[in-house]
Amino acid sequence: MTVVEVSVEVNAPPERVWSVISDPLNLPHWDRHVVGVRDVPPEGLREGTVYTTEVRFMGVRAHSTSRVEEIRPPEYSKVRLDGLVDGVVETWLEPLEHGERTRLRHRVDYRFIGGPLGALAARAVKALGVASILRNGTLAQKHQAEEAVP
């Protein structure tokens, strides 16, 4: 398993940051490899929610199933990934400056499945730099939360 962590400070209160990051339909805005998300319930995420993410690397499409294992709005979530990537994504929000700002932190613990598709995806992610992909996605979340209408 590989572990990658990233954190940023966001100029928005935790509730606003949570409203952005807790919506899987935003995933394509944060990572250009995510080309679709489906089965997200309209009432939002809760423990046990399962949704599907479609990704594309080097012209190859694959699906990943995500299951919400734990969720405590607006401070923590833990989502298990199954499919091309097996792993766990944990997210923490910490209020700063009397709740006017937020520290957003992600921890991703992952491994690619075996076989030719997993090997191809692992090479593509290694070439792109997984830390860079996570950092860029987190910065996109920061930007979206800071631009959100209060």
Secondary structure, DSSP 8 states (H G I E B T S, - for coil): -EEEEEEEEESS-HHHHHHHHT-GGGHHHH-TTEEEEE---TT---TT-EEEEEEEETTEEEEEEEEEEEEETTTEEEEEEEESEEEEEEEEEEEETTTTEEEEEEEEEEEE-SHHHHHHHHHHHHHH-HHHHHHHHHHHHHHHHHHS--
